[in-house]
Amino acid sequence: MLLVCRFAPAAAETPAFLERARRAVALLAAQPGCEGVELGRAIEEPGSWVLVARFATVTAYRRALQPFDVREHVVPLLSEARTDEPAAHERALVAGPGGVTEHPSLLTDR
């Protein structure tokens, strides 16, 4: 499962955003089932940021948000993400040194 959250903090708020993001990324990455978290900044639009977290399963993602310190530091940051596009995504294709793996959809065809 992928969590993709986009942020656009005001320029004056960027240092505070990064400070909170450092803690949130570390806390989220430490949760069981979390396979990694990255925070990136858009090259073409430096005021735009993206957080991408990979989880083994949807259940692992949901459980990762339950501990108190995550609810205290991660959830408030995630609540500041832009809401004009979806944030939770299922994996379809994953490529690595061993090749490409196709994951079956968790969704029913609509």
C-alpha positions, 0 to 999 in steps of 0.5 A, a space after each residue: 500500500 502506498 500513502 502519497 500526501 502532497 503539501 504546500 506550506 507557506 514559505 515562512 512556514 517551511 522550516 517548521 514544516 520540515 522540523 515536524 516532518 522529520 519527526 513524523 517520517 521517523 515515527 512512521 518509518 519505525 512502525 511494523 509493516 512500514 517499508 519506508 517513508 520519503 519526503 521530497 520537494 518539487 524541483 520545478 515548484 519548490 513550495 510543493 512537497 510530497 510524502 510517500 510511505 510504503 506499507 506491506 498491507 492496508 492493515 499495516 498502514 491502519 495499525 501504523 496510525 494507532 500508536 499515541 506518538 503517531 497520533 500526536 505527531 504524524 496524524 496532524 501533519 498528514 491532516 495538512 496535506 492537500 485534499 484535492 486528490 487521493 492519498 491511499 493507493 494500492 500497489 499494481 506493479 513493483 520493480 526491483 533488481 529481481 524484476 517486476 512484480 504485479 500485485 493483484 488488486 484489492 478493489 473490485 472492478 466497478 
